[in-house]
Amino acid sequence: MVDRPLLSLRSTLVFLLALLAGAAAGGLTALAGEGVPRSLLAGLAVAGLAVPFFNRLIDSERNTVQPVAGGSSSGEGESNG
């Protein structure tokens, strides 16, 4: 079962990052000299594509295997020189 406060925090973070990415894309498009409608469409498109991107990015960090402390990966051992 998924913990509700953690899910809510994750959703908030994903939507906040998507909103920031969309605002940045829209602002840069407006600064490039495009009109307001094109800037708005660019910002909305980036925000829509950013939601699944950031959702997958945050989920992959949560499911990453952490290295075990004191493991034999320090480069010292019989076969490592």
mmCIF file of the N, C-alpha and C atoms, coordinates in Angstrom:
data_MODEL
# 
_entry.id   MODEL 
# 
loop_
_atom_site.group_PDB 
_atom_site.id 
_atom_site.type_symbol 
_atom_site.label_atom_id 
_atom_site.label_alt_id 
_atom_site.label_comp_id 
_atom_site.label_asym_id 
_atom_site.label_entity_id 
_atom_site.label_seq_id 
_atom_site.pdbx_PDB_ins_code 
_atom_site.Cartn_x 
_atom_site.Cartn_y 
_atom_site.Cartn_z 
_atom_site.occupancy 
_atom_site.B_iso_or_equiv 
_atom_site.pdbx_formal_charge 
_atom_site.auth_seq_id 
_atom_site.auth_comp_id 
_atom_site.auth_asym_id 
_atom_site.auth_atom_id 
_atom_site.pdbx_PDB_model_num 
ATOM 1   N N  . MET A 1 1  ? 0.841  -1.183  0.000   1.00 0.00 ? 1  MET A N  1 
ATOM 2   C CA . MET A 1 1  ? 0.000  0.000   0.000   1.00 0.00 ? 1  MET A CA 1 
ATOM 3   C C  . MET A 1 1  ? 0.883  1.243   0.000   1.00 0.00 ? 1  MET A C  1 
ATOM 4   N N  . VAL A 1 2  ? 0.485  2.242   -0.730  1.00 0.00 ? 2  VAL A N  1 
ATOM 5   C CA . VAL A 1 2  ? 1.269  3.463   -0.869  1.00 0.00 ? 2  VAL A CA 1 
ATOM 6   C C  . VAL A 1 2  ? 0.922  4.419   0.263   1.00 0.00 ? 2  VAL A C  1 
ATOM 7   N N  . ASP A 1 3  ? 1.949  5.026   0.822   1.00 0.00 ? 3  ASP A N  1 
ATOM 8   C CA . ASP A 1 3  ? 1.766  5.978   1.900   1.00 0.00 ? 3  ASP A CA 1 
ATOM 9   C C  . ASP A 1 3  ? 1.184  7.275   1.334   1.00 0.00 ? 3  ASP A C  1 
ATOM 10  N N  . ARG A 1 4  ? 0.052  7.729   1.834   1.00 0.00 ? 4  ARG A N  1 
ATOM 11  C CA . ARG A 1 4  ? -0.660 8.886   1.272   1.00 0.00 ? 4  ARG A CA 1 
ATOM 12  C C  . ARG A 1 4  ? 0.129  10.196  1.358   1.00 0.00 ? 4  ARG A C  1 
ATOM 13  N N  . PRO A 1 5  ? 0.721  10.563  2.513   1.00 0.00 ? 5  PRO A N  1 
ATOM 14  C CA . PRO A 1 5  ? 1.457  11.835  2.536   1.00 0.00 ? 5  PRO A CA 1 
ATOM 15  C C  . PRO A 1 5  ? 2.637  11.837  1.565   1.00 0.00 ? 5  PRO A C  1 
ATOM 16  N N  . LEU A 1 6  ? 3.311  10.710  1.397   1.00 0.00 ? 6  LEU A N  1 
ATOM 17  C CA . LEU A 1 6  ? 4.425  10.632  0.473   1.00 0.00 ? 6  LEU A CA 1 
ATOM 18  C C  . LEU A 1 6  ? 3.938  10.785  -0.965  1.00 0.00 ? 6  LEU A C  1 
ATOM 19  N N  . LEU A 1 7  ? 2.803  10.176  -1.284  1.00 0.00 ? 7  LEU A N  1 
ATOM 20  C CA . LEU A 1 7  ? 2.240  10.289  -2.625  1.00 0.00 ? 7  LEU A CA 1 
ATOM 21  C C  . LEU A 1 7  ? 1.825  11.726  -2.910  1.00 0.00 ? 7  LEU A C  1 
ATOM 22  N N  . SER A 1 8  ? 1.255  12.395  -1.945  1.00 0.00 ? 8  SER A N  1 
ATOM 23  C CA . SER A 1 8  ? 0.835  13.774  -2.122  1.00 0.00 ? 8  SER A CA 1 
ATOM 24  C C  . SER A 1 8  ? 2.044  14.690  -2.324  1.00 0.00 ? 8  SER A C  1 
ATOM 25  N N  . LEU A 1 9  ? 3.103  14.467  -1.591  1.00 0.00 ? 9  LEU A N  1 
ATOM 26  C CA . LEU A 1 9  ? 4.312  15.270  -1.732  1.00 0.00 ? 9  LEU A CA 1 
ATOM 27  C C  . LEU A 1 9  ? 4.947  15.034  -3.092  1.00 0.00 ? 9  LEU A C  1 
ATOM 28  N N  . ARG A 1 10 ? 4.959  13.794  -3.526  1.00 0.00 ? 10 ARG A N  1 
ATOM 29  C CA . ARG A 1 10 ? 5.526  13.475  -4.834  1.00 0.00 ? 10 ARG A CA 1 
ATOM 30  C C  . ARG A 1 10 ? 4.720  14.123  -5.953  1.00 0.00 ? 10 ARG A C  1 
ATOM 31  N N  . SER A 1 11 ? 3.404  14.043  -5.882  1.00 0.00 ? 11 SER A N  1 
ATOM 32  C CA . SER A 1 11 ? 2.555  14.666  -6.901  1.00 0.00 ? 11 SER A CA 1 
ATOM 33  C C  . SER A 1 11 ? 2.742  16.174  -6.932  1.00 0.00 ? 11 SER A C  1 
ATOM 34  N N  . THR A 1 12 ? 2.818  16.785  -5.768  1.00 0.00 ? 12 THR A N  1 
ATOM 35  C CA . THR A 1 12 ? 3.032  18.220  -5.695  1.00 0.00 ? 12 THR A CA 1 
ATOM 36  C C  . THR A 1 12 ? 4.359  18.601  -6.325  1.00 0.00 ? 12 THR A C  1 
ATOM 37  N N  . LEU A 1 13 ? 5.403  17.835  -6.043  1.00 0.00 ? 13 LEU A N  1 
ATOM 38  C CA . LEU A 1 13 ? 6.720  18.123  -6.596  1.00 0.00 ? 13 LEU A CA 1 
ATOM 39  C C  . LEU A 1 13 ? 6.740  17.945  -8.112  1.00 0.00 ? 13 LEU A C  1 
ATOM 40  N N  . VAL A 1 14 ? 6.098  16.899  -8.605  1.00 0.00 ? 14 VAL A N  1 
ATOM 41  C CA . VAL A 1 14 ? 6.056  16.653  -10.049 1.00 0.00 ? 14 VAL A CA 1 
ATOM 42  C C  . VAL A 1 14 ? 5.333  17.792  -10.755 1.00 0.00 ? 14 VAL A C  1 
ATOM 43  N N  . PHE A 1 15 ? 4.180  18.207  -10.248 1.00 0.00 ? 15 PHE A N  1 
ATOM 44  C CA . PHE A 1 15 ? 3.426  19.282  -10.886 1.00 0.00 ? 15 PHE A CA 1 
ATOM 45  C C  . PHE A 1 15 ? 4.135  20.633  -10.757 1.00 0.00 ? 15 PHE A C  1 
ATOM 46  N N  . LEU A 1 16 ? 4.827  20.871  -9.652  1.00 0.00 ? 16 LEU A N  1 
ATOM 47  C CA . LEU A 1 16 ? 5.569  22.111  -9.497  1.00 0.00 ? 16 LEU A CA 1 
ATOM 48  C C  . LEU A 1 16 ? 6.720  22.187  -10.497 1.00 0.00 ? 16 LEU A C  1 
ATOM 49  N N  . LEU A 1 17 ? 7.461  21.099  -10.653 1.00 0.00 ? 17 LEU A N  1 
ATOM 50  C CA . LEU A 1 17 ? 8.550  21.073  -11.620 1.00 0.00 ? 17 LEU A CA 1 
ATOM 51  C C  . LEU A 1 17 ? 8.035  21.224  -13.049 1.00 0.00 ? 17 LEU A C  1 
ATOM 52  N N  . ALA A 1 18 ? 6.908  20.595  -13.348 1.00 0.00 ? 18 ALA A N  1 
ATOM 53  C CA . ALA A 1 18 ? 6.316  20.731  -14.683 1.00 0.00 ? 18 ALA A CA 1 
ATOM 54  C C  . ALA A 1 18 ? 5.865  22.167  -14.928 1.00 0.00 ? 18 ALA A C  1 
ATOM 55  N N  . LEU A 1 19 ? 5.286  22.803  -13.919 1.00 0.00 ? 19 LEU A N  1 
ATOM 56  C CA . LEU A 1 19 ? 4.862  24.195  -14.048 1.00 0.00 ? 19 LEU A CA 1 
ATOM 57  C C  . LEU A 1 19 ? 6.060  25.112  -14.286 1.00 0.00 ? 19 LEU A C  1 
ATOM 58  N N  . LEU A 1 20 ? 7.148  24.879  -13.565 1.00 0.00 ? 20 LEU A N  1 
ATOM 59  C CA . LEU A 1 20 ? 8.348  25.691  -13.756 1.00 0.00 ? 20 LEU A CA 1 
ATOM 60  C C  . LEU A 1 20 ? 8.951  25.483  -15.141 1.00 0.00 ? 20 LEU A C  1 
ATOM 61  N N  . ALA A 1 21 ? 8.981  24.244  -15.609 1.00 0.00 ? 21 ALA A N  1 
ATOM 62  C CA . ALA A 1 21 ? 9.511  23.975  -16.946 1.00 0.00 ? 21 ALA A CA 1 
ATOM 63  C C  . ALA A 1 21 ? 8.647  24.625  -18.015 1.00 0.00 ? 21 ALA A C  1 
ATOM 64  N N  . GLY A 1 22 ? 7.338  24.556  -17.870 1.00 0.00 ? 22 GLY A N  1 
ATOM 65  C CA . GLY A 1 22 ? 6.436  25.181  -18.824 1.00 0.00 ? 22 GLY A CA 1 
ATOM 66  C C  . GLY A 1 22 ? 6.550  26.692  -18.821 1.00 0.00 ? 22 GLY A C  1 
ATOM 67  N N  . ALA A 1 23 ? 6.684  27.277  -17.640 1.00 0.00 ? 23 ALA A N  1 
ATOM 68  C CA . ALA A 1 23 ? 6.838  28.733  -17.556 1.00 0.00 ? 23 ALA A CA 1 
ATOM 69  C C  . ALA A 1 23 ? 8.155  29.173  -18.179 1.00 0.00 ? 23 ALA A C  1 
ATOM 70  N N  . ALA A 1 24 ? 9.206  28.408  -17.964 1.00 0.00 ? 24 ALA A N  1 
ATOM 71  C CA . ALA A 1 24 ? 10.499 28.748  -18.563 1.00 0.00 ? 24 ALA A CA 1 
ATOM 72  C C  . ALA A 1 24 ? 10.435 28.651  -20.083 1.00 0.00 ? 24 ALA A C  1 
ATOM 73  N N  . ALA A 1 25 ? 9.818  27.595  -20.587 1.00 0.00 ? 25 ALA A N  1 
ATOM 74  C CA . ALA A 1 25 ? 9.715  27.438  -22.043 1.00 0.00 ? 25 ALA A CA 1 
ATOM 75  C C  . ALA A 1 25 ? 8.855  28.540  -22.650 1.00 0.00 ? 25 ALA A C  1 
ATOM 76  N N  . GLY A 1 26 ? 7.751  28.869  -22.018 1.00 0.00 ? 26 GLY A N  1 
ATOM 77  C CA . GLY A 1 26 ? 6.897  29.938  -22.512 1.00 0.00 ? 26 GLY A CA 1 
ATOM 78  C C  . GLY A 1 26 ? 7.589  31.293  -22.466 1.00 0.00 ? 26 GLY A C  1 
ATOM 79  N N  . GLY A 1 27 ? 8.309  31.547  -21.393 1.00 0.00 ? 27 GLY A N  1 
ATOM 80  C CA . GLY A 1 27 ? 9.041  32.806  -21.272 1.00 0.00 ? 27 GLY A CA 1 
ATOM 81  C C  . GLY A 1 27 ? 10.147 32.937  -22.303 1.00 0.00 ? 27 GLY A C  1 
ATOM 82  N N  . LEU A 1 28 ? 10.881 31.856  -22.516 1.00 0.00 ? 28 LEU A N  1 
ATOM 83  C CA . LEU A 1 28 ? 11.936 31.894  -23.524 1.00 0.00 ? 28 LEU A CA 1 
ATOM 84  C C  . LEU A 1 28 ? 11.376 32.040  -24.931 1.00 0.00 ? 28 LEU A C  1 
ATOM 85  N N  . THR A 1 29 ? 10.235 31.420  -25.170 1.00 0.00 ? 29 THR A N  1 
ATOM 86  C CA . THR A 1 29 ? 9.602  31.565  -26.481 1.00 0.00 ? 29 THR A CA 1 
ATOM 87  C C  . THR A 1 29 ? 9.134  33.003  -26.692 1.00 0.00 ? 29 THR A C  1 
ATOM 88  N N  . ALA A 1 30 ? 8.615  33.619  -25.657 1.00 0.00 ? 30 ALA A N  1 
ATOM 89  C CA . ALA A 1 30 ? 8.186  35.014  -25.767 1.00 0.00 ? 30 ALA A CA 1 
ATOM 90  C C  . ALA A 1 30 ? 9.387  35.932  -25.980 1.00 0.00 ? 30 ALA A C  1 
ATOM 91  N N  . LEU A 1 31 ? 10.483 35.652  -25.293 1.00 0.00 ? 31 LEU A N  1 
ATOM 92  C CA . LEU A 1 31 ? 11.685 36.469  -25.472 1.00 0.00 ? 31 LEU A CA 1 
ATOM 93  C C  . LEU A 1 31 ? 12.288 36.297  -26.862 1.00 0.00 ? 31 LEU A C  1 
ATOM 94  N N  . ALA A 1 32 ? 12.035 35.160  -27.488 1.00 0.00 ? 32 ALA A N  1 
ATOM 95  C CA . ALA A 1 32 ? 12.557 34.917  -28.832 1.00 0.00 ? 32 ALA A CA 1 
ATOM 96  C C  . ALA A 1 32 ? 11.791 35.708  -29.884 1.00 0.00 ? 32 ALA A C  1 
ATOM 97  N N  . GLY A 1 33 ? 10.704 36.345  -29.487 1.00 0.00 ? 33 GLY A N  1 
ATOM 98  C CA . GLY A 1 33 ? 9.974  37.188  -30.418 1.00 0.00 ? 33 GLY A CA 1 
ATOM 99  C C  . GLY A 1 33 ? 8.720  36.554  -30.981 1.00 0.00 ? 33 GLY A C  1 
ATOM 100 N N  . GLU A 1 34 ? 8.372  35.384  -30.524 1.00 0.00 ? 34 GLU A N  1 
ATOM 101 C CA . GLU A 1 34 ? 7.120  34.762  -30.972 1.00 0.00 ? 34 GLU A CA 1 
ATOM 102 C C  . GLU A 1 34 ? 5.951  35.473  -30.292 1.00 0.00 ? 34 GLU A C  1 
ATOM 103 N N  . GLY A 1 35 ? 4.781  35.260  -30.806 1.00 0.00 ? 35 GLY A N  1 
ATOM 104 C CA . GLY A 1 35 ? 3.597  35.888  -30.229 1.00 0.00 ? 35 GLY A CA 1 
ATOM 105 C C  . GLY A 1 35 ? 3.152  35.193  -28.955 1.00 0.00 ? 35 GLY A C  1 
ATOM 106 N N  . VAL A 1 36 ? 2.181  35.808  -28.306 1.00 0.00 ? 36 VAL A N  1 
ATOM 107 C CA . VAL A 1 36 ? 1.650  35.256  -27.058 1.00 0.00 ? 36 VAL A CA 1 
ATOM 108 C C  . VAL A 1 36 ? 1.002  33.887  -27.262 1.00 0.00 ? 36 VAL A C  1 
ATOM 109 N N  . PRO A 1 37 ? 0.214  33.681  -28.330 1.00 0.00 ? 37 PRO A N  1 
ATOM 110 C CA . PRO A 1 37 ? -0.388 32.350  -28.493 1.00 0.00 ? 37 PRO A CA 1 
ATOM 111 C C  . PRO A 1 37 ? 0.644  31.232  -28.659 1.00 0.00 ? 37 PRO A C  1 
ATOM 112 N N  . ARG A 1 38 ? 1.693  31.488  -29.432 1.00 0.00 ? 38 ARG A N  1 
ATOM 113 C CA . ARG A 1 38 ? 2.734  30.463  -29.603 1.00 0.00 ? 38 ARG A CA 1 
ATOM 114 C C  . ARG A 1 38 ? 3.506  30.233  -28.308 1.00 0.00 ? 38 ARG A C  1 
ATOM 115 N N  . SER A 1 39 ? 3.758  31.289  -27.567 1.00 0.00 ? 39 SER A N  1 
ATOM 116 C CA . SER A 1 39 ? 4.453  31.141  -26.285 1.00 0.00 ? 39 SER A CA 1 
ATOM 117 C C  . SER A 1 39 ? 3.621  30.330  -25.308 1.00 0.00 ? 39 SER A C  1 
ATOM 118 N N  . LEU A 1 40 ? 2.324  30.595  -25.279 1.00 0.00 ? 40 LEU A N  1 
ATOM 119 C CA . LEU A 1 40 ? 1.431  29.851  -24.400 1.00 0.00 ? 40 LEU A CA 1 
ATOM 120 C C  . LEU A 1 40 ? 1.365  28.383  -24.798 1.00 0.00 ? 40 LEU A C  1 
ATOM 121 N N  . LEU A 1 41 ? 1.272  28.125  -26.104 1.00 0.00 ? 41 LEU A N  1 
ATOM 122 C CA . LEU A 1 41 ? 1.243  26.735  -26.566 1.00 0.00 ? 41 LEU A CA 1 
ATOM 123 C C  . LEU A 1 41 ? 2.540  26.011  -26.267 1.00 0.00 ? 41 LEU A C  1 
ATOM 124 N N  . ALA A 1 42 ? 3.658  26.687  -26.416 1.00 0.00 ? 42 ALA A N  1 
ATOM 125 C CA . ALA A 1 42 ? 4.950  26.059  -26.114 1.00 0.00 ? 42 ALA A CA 1 
ATOM 126 C C  . ALA A 1 42 ? 5.043  25.724  -24.629 1.00 0.00 ? 42 ALA A C  1 
ATOM 127 N N  . GLY A 1 43 ? 4.617  26.651  -23.781 1.00 0.00 ? 43 GLY A N  1 
ATOM 128 C CA . GLY A 1 43 ? 4.653  26.406  -22.337 1.00 0.00 ? 43 GLY A CA 1 
ATOM 129 C C  . GLY A 1 43 ? 3.745  25.269  -21.915 1.00 0.00 ? 43 GLY A C  1 
ATOM 130 N N  . LEU A 1 44 ? 2.549  25.214  -22.491 1.00 0.00 ? 44 LEU A N  1 
ATOM 131 C CA . LEU A 1 44 ? 1.622  24.130  -22.153 1.00 0.00 ? 44 LEU A CA 1 
ATOM 132 C C  . LEU A 1 44 ? 2.132  22.782  -22.657 1.00 0.00 ? 44 LEU A C  1 
ATOM 133 N N  . ALA A 1 45 ? 2.741  22.777  -23.834 1.00 0.00 ? 45 ALA A N  1 
ATOM 134 C CA . ALA A 1 45 ? 3.274  21.528  -24.381 1.00 0.00 ? 45 ALA A CA 1 
ATOM 135 C C  . ALA A 1 45 ? 4.415  20.997  -23.521 1.00 0.00 ? 45 ALA A C  1 
ATOM 136 N N  . VAL A 1 46 ? 5.302  21.890  -23.117 1.00 0.00 ? 46 VAL A N  1 
ATOM 137 C CA . VAL A 1 46 ? 6.423  21.467  -22.272 1.00 0.00 ? 46 VAL A CA 1 
ATOM 138 C C  . VAL A 1 46 ? 5.916  20.997  -20.918 1.00 0.00 ? 46 VAL A C  1 
ATOM 139 N N  . ALA A 1 47 ? 4.959  21.690  -20.340 1.00 0.00 ? 47 ALA A N  1 
ATOM 140 C CA . ALA A 1 47 ? 4.414  21.270  -19.042 1.00 0.00 ? 47 ALA A CA 1 
ATOM 141 C C  . ALA A 1 47 ? 3.746  19.904  -19.151 1.00 0.00 ? 47 ALA A C  1 
ATOM 142 N N  . GLY A 1 48 ? 3.032  19.672  -20.247 1.00 0.00 ? 48 GLY A N  1 
ATOM 143 C CA . GLY A 1 48 ? 2.383  18.372  -20.430 1.00 0.00 ? 48 GLY A CA 1 
ATOM 144 C C  . GLY A 1 48 ? 3.378  17.242  -20.601 1.00 0.00 ? 48 GLY A C  1 
ATOM 145 N N  . LEU A 1 49 ? 4.474  17.500  -21.285 1.00 0.00 ? 49 LEU A N  1 
ATOM 146 C CA . LEU A 1 49 ? 5.492  16.464  -21.464 1.00 0.00 ? 49 LEU A CA 1 
ATOM 147 C C  . LEU A 1 49 ? 6.372  16.299  -20.227 1.00 0.00 ? 49 LEU A C  1 
ATOM 148 N N  . ALA A 1 50 ? 6.454  17.333  -19.406 1.00 0.00 ? 50 ALA A N  1 
ATOM 149 C CA . ALA A 1 50 ? 7.310  17.276  -18.229 1.00 0.00 ? 50 ALA A CA 1 
ATOM 150 C C  . ALA A 1 50 ? 6.704  16.445  -17.105 1.00 0.00 ? 50 ALA A C  1 
ATOM 151 N N  . VAL A 1 51 ? 5.383  16.346  -17.046 1.00 0.00 ? 51 VAL A N  1 
ATOM 152 C CA . VAL A 1 51 ? 4.752  15.580  -15.961 1.00 0.00 ? 51 VAL A CA 1 
ATOM 153 C C  . VAL A 1 51 ? 5.194  14.115  -15.968 1.00 0.00 ? 51 VAL A C  1 
ATOM 154 N N  . PRO A 1 52 ? 5.059  13.372  -17.077 1.00 0.00 ? 52 PRO A N  1 
ATOM 155 C CA . PRO A 1 52 ? 5.534  11.989  -17.032 1.00 0.00 ? 52 PRO A CA 1 
ATOM 156 C C  . PRO A 1 52 ? 7.048  11.871  -16.880 1.00 0.00 ? 52 PRO A C  1 
ATOM 157 N N  . PHE A 1 53 ? 7.778  12.850  -17.421 1.00 0.00 ? 53 PHE A N  1 
ATOM 158 C CA . PHE A 1 53 ? 9.237  12.820  -17.287 1.00 0.00 ? 53 PHE A CA 1 
ATOM 159 C C  . PHE A 1 53 ? 9.652  12.915  -15.826 1.00 0.00 ? 53 PHE A C  1 
ATOM 160 N N  . PHE A 1 54 ? 9.160  13.923  -15.118 1.00 0.00 ? 54 PHE A N  1 
ATOM 161 C CA . PHE A 1 54 ? 9.539  14.096  -13.716 1.00 0.00 ? 54 PHE A CA 1 
ATOM 162 C C  . PHE A 1 54 ? 8.957  12.996  -12.842 1.00 0.00 ? 54 PHE A C  1 
ATOM 163 N N  . ASN A 1 55 ? 7.789  12.481  -13.193 1.00 0.00 ? 55 ASN A N  1 
ATOM 164 C CA . ASN A 1 55 ? 7.211  11.375  -12.439 1.00 0.00 ? 55 ASN A CA 1 
ATOM 165 C C  . ASN A 1 55 ? 8.114  10.153  -12.510 1.00 0.00 ? 55 ASN A C  1 
ATOM 166 N N  . ARG A 1 56 ? 8.595  9.838   -13.712 1.00 0.00 ? 56 ARG A N  1 
ATOM 167 C CA . ARG A 1 56 ? 9.489  8.701   -13.889 1.00 0.00 ? 56 ARG A CA 1 
ATOM 168 C C  . ARG A 1 56 ? 10.845 8.955   -13.247 1.00 0.00 ? 56 ARG A C  1 
ATOM 169 N N  . LEU A 1 57 ? 11.322 10.189  -13.313 1.00 0.00 ? 57 LEU A N  1 
ATOM 170 C CA . LEU A 1 57 ? 12.615 10.534  -12.737 1.00 0.00 ? 57 LEU A CA 1 
ATOM 171 C C  . LEU A 1 57 ? 12.597 10.383  -11.231 1.00 0.00 ? 57 LEU A C  1 
ATOM 172 N N  . ILE A 1 58 ? 11.564 10.869  -10.583 1.00 0.00 ? 58 ILE A N  1 
ATOM 173 C CA . ILE A 1 58 ? 11.478 10.766  -9.131  1.00 0.00 ? 58 ILE A CA 1 
ATOM 174 C C  . ILE A 1 58 ? 11.251 9.325   -8.713  1.00 0.00 ? 58 ILE A C  1 
ATOM 175 N N  . ASP A 1 59 ? 10.477 8.566   -9.468  1.00 0.00 ? 59 ASP A N  1 
ATOM 176 C CA . ASP A 1 59 ? 10.238 7.165   -9.138  1.00 0.00 ? 59 ASP A CA 1 
ATOM 177 C C  . ASP A 1 59 ? 11.505 6.346   -9.285  1.00 0.00 ? 59 ASP A C  1 
ATOM 178 N N  . SER A 1 60 ? 12.344 6.648   -10.271 1.00 0.00 ? 60 SER A N  1 
ATOM 179 C CA . SER A 1 60 ? 13.563 5.877   -10.458 1.00 0.00 ? 60 SER A CA 1 
ATOM 180 C C  . SER A 1 60 ? 14.553 6.142   -9.334  1.00 0.00 ? 60 SER A C  1 
ATOM 181 N N  . GLU A 1 61 ? 14.550 7.347   -8.770  1.00 0.00 ? 61 GLU A N  1 
ATOM 182 C CA . GLU A 1 61 ? 15.431 7.619   -7.638  1.00 0.00 ? 61 GLU A CA 1 
ATOM 183 C C  . GLU A 1 61 ? 14.984 6.868   -6.386  1.00 0.00 ? 61 GLU A C  1 
ATOM 184 N N  . ARG A 1 62 ? 13.693 6.658   -6.256  1.00 0.00 ? 62 ARG A N  1 
ATOM 185 C CA . ARG A 1 62 ? 13.187 5.963   -5.079  1.00 0.00 ? 62 ARG A CA 1 
ATOM 186 C C  . ARG A 1 62 ? 13.481 4.470   -5.144  1.00 0.00 ? 62 ARG A C  1 
ATOM 187 N N  . ASN A 1 63 ? 13.499 3.905   -6.349  1.00 0.00 ? 63 ASN A N  1 
ATOM 188 C CA . ASN A 1 63 ? 13.701 2.472   -6.507  1.00 0.00 ? 63 ASN A CA 1 
ATOM 189 C C  . ASN A 1 63 ? 15.142 2.089   -6.792  1.00 0.00 ? 63 ASN A C  1 
ATOM 190 N N  . THR A 1 64 ? 16.081 3.008   -6.684  1.00 0.00 ? 64 THR A N  1 
ATOM 191 C CA . THR A 1 64 ? 17.481 2.725   -6.945  1.00 0.00 ? 64 THR A CA 1 
ATOM 192 C C  . THR A 1 64 ? 18.064 1.902   -5.807  1.00 0.00 ? 64 THR A C  1 
ATOM 193 N N  . VAL A 1 65 ? 18.871 0.924   -6.167  1.00 0.00 ? 65 VAL A N  1 
ATOM 194 C CA . VAL A 1 65 ? 19.528 0.094   -5.172  1.00 0.00 ? 65 VAL A CA 1 
ATOM 195 C C  . VAL A 1 65 ? 20.692 0.872   -4.586  1.00 0.00 ? 65 VAL A C  1 
ATOM 196 N N  . GLN A 1 66 ? 20.730 0.979   -3.281  1.00 0.00 ? 66 GLN A N  1 
ATOM 197 C CA . GLN A 1 66 ? 21.793 1.697   -2.601  1.00 0.00 ? 66 GLN A CA 1 
ATOM 198 C C  . GLN A 1 66 ? 22.962 0.749   -2.355  1.00 0.00 ? 66 GLN A C  1 
ATOM 199 N N  . PRO A 1 67 ? 24.209 1.208   -2.545  1.00 0.00 ? 67 PRO A N  1 
ATOM 200 C CA . PRO A 1 67 ? 25.362 0.333   -2.288  1.00 0.00 ? 67 PRO A CA 1 
ATOM 201 C C  . PRO A 1 67 ? 25.498 0.040   -0.805  1.00 0.00 ? 67 PRO A C  1 
ATOM 202 N N  . VAL A 1 68 ? 25.986 -1.156  -0.520  1.00 0.00 ? 68 VAL A N  1 
ATOM 203 C CA . VAL A 1 68 ? 26.171 -1.584  0.858   1.00 0.00 ? 68 VAL A CA 1 
ATOM 204 C C  . VAL A 1 68 ? 27.487 -1.013  1.368   1.00 0.00 ? 68 VAL A C  1 
ATOM 205 N N  . ALA A 1 69 ? 27.463 -0.402  2.560   1.00 0.00 ? 69 ALA A N  1 
ATOM 206 C CA . ALA A 1 69 ? 28.675 0.162   3.137   1.00 0.00 ? 69 ALA A CA 1 
ATOM 207 C C  . ALA A 1 69 ? 29.613 -0.967  3.546   1.00 0.00 ? 69 ALA A C  1 
ATOM 208 N N  . GLY A 1 70 ? 30.903 -0.786  3.300   1.00 0.00 ? 70 GLY A N  1 
ATOM 209 C CA . GLY A 1 70 ? 31.881 -1.803  3.677   1.00 0.00 ? 70 GLY A CA 1 
ATOM 210 C C  . GLY A 1 70 ? 31.951 -2.957  2.703   1.00 0.00 ? 70 GLY A C  1 
ATOM 211 N N  . GLY A 1 71 ? 31.432 -2.774  1.502   1.00 0.00 ? 71 GLY A N  1 
ATOM 212 C CA . GLY A 1 71 ? 31.455 -3.824  0.495   1.00 0.00 ? 71 GLY A CA 1 
ATOM 213 C C  . GLY A 1 71 ? 32.848 -3.992  -0.084  1.00 0.00 ? 71 GLY A C  1 
ATOM 214 N N  . SER A 1 72 ? 33.011 -4.965  -0.955  1.00 0.00 ? 72 SER A N  1 
ATOM 215 C CA . SER A 1 72 ? 34.316 -5.258  -1.528  1.00 0.00 ? 72 SER A CA 1 
ATOM 216 C C  . SER A 1 72 ? 34.556 -4.470  -2.813  1.00 0.00 ? 72 SER A C  1 
ATOM 217 N N  . SER A 1 73 ? 33.854 -3.387  -3.019  1.00 0.00 ? 73 SER A N  1 
ATOM 218 C CA . SER A 1 73 ? 34.009 -2.611  -4.242  1.00 0.00 ? 73 SER A CA 1 
ATOM 219 C C  . SER A 1 73 ? 35.035 -1.493  -4.090  1.00 0.00 ? 73 SER A C  1 
ATOM 220 N N  . SER A 1 74 ? 35.851 -1.532  -3.048  1.00 0.00 ? 74 SER A N  1 
ATOM 221 C CA . SER A 1 74 ? 36.812 -0.458  -2.820  1.00 0.00 ? 74 SER A CA 1 
ATOM 222 C C  . SER A 1 74 ? 38.047 -0.588  -3.672  1.00 0.00 ? 74 SER A C  1 
ATOM 223 N N  . GLY A 1 75 ? 38.191 -1.676  -4.431  1.00 0.00 ? 75 GLY A N  1 
ATOM 224 C CA . GLY A 1 75 ? 39.335 -1.828  -5.311  1.00 0.00 ? 75 GLY A CA 1 
ATOM 225 C C  . GLY A 1 75 ? 40.486 -2.580  -4.650  1.00 0.00 ? 75 GLY A C  1 
ATOM 226 N N  . GLU A 1 76 ? 40.362 -2.941  -3.402  1.00 0.00 ? 76 GLU A N  1 
ATOM 227 C CA . GLU A 1 76 ? 41.422 -3.673  -2.720  1.00 0.00 ? 76 GLU A CA 1 
ATOM 228 C C  . GLU A 1 76 ? 40.942 -5.090  -2.472  1.00 0.00 ? 76 GLU A C  1 
ATOM 229 N N  . GLY A 1 77 ? 41.768 -6.023  -2.789  1.00 0.00 ? 77 GLY A N  1 
ATOM 230 C CA . GLY A 1 77 ? 41.428 -7.428  -2.596  1.00 0.00 ? 77 GLY A CA 1 
ATOM 231 C C  . GLY A 1 77 ? 42.444 -8.293  -3.310  1.00 0.00 ? 77 GLY A C  1 
ATOM 232 N N  . GLU A 1 78 ? 42.221 -9.590  -3.256  1.00 0.00 ? 78 GLU A N  1 
ATOM 233 C CA . GLU A 1 78 ? 43.181 -10.525 -3.860  1.00 0.00 ? 78 GLU A CA 1 
ATOM 234 C C  . GLU A 1 78 ? 43.331 -10.288 -5.355  1.00 0.00 ? 78 GLU A C  1 
ATOM 235 N N  . SER A 1 79 ? 42.223 -10.207 -6.073  1.00 0.00 ? 79 SER A N  1 
ATOM 236 C CA . SER A 1 79 ? 42.295 -10.119 -7.510  1.00 0.00 ? 79 SER A CA 1 
ATOM 237 C C  . SER A 1 79 ? 42.361 -8.690  -8.038  1.00 0.00 ? 79 SER A C  1 
ATOM 238 N N  . ASN A 1 80 ? 42.333 -7.699  -7.151  1.00 0.00 ? 80 ASN A N  1 
ATOM 239 C CA . ASN A 1 80 ? 42.325 -6.307  -7.591  1.00 0.00 ? 80 ASN A CA 1 
ATOM 240 C C  . ASN A 1 80 ? 43.669 -5.627  -7.415  1.00 0.00 ? 80 ASN A C  1 
ATOM 241 N N  . GLY A 1 81 ? 44.690 -6.367  -7.125  1.00 0.00 ? 81 GLY A N  1 
ATOM 242 C CA . GLY A 1 81 ? 46.016 -5.763  -7.059  1.00 0.00 ? 81 GLY A CA 1 
ATOM 243 C C  . GLY A 1 81 ? 46.482 -5.662  -5.692  1.00 0.00 ? 81 GLY A C  1 
# 
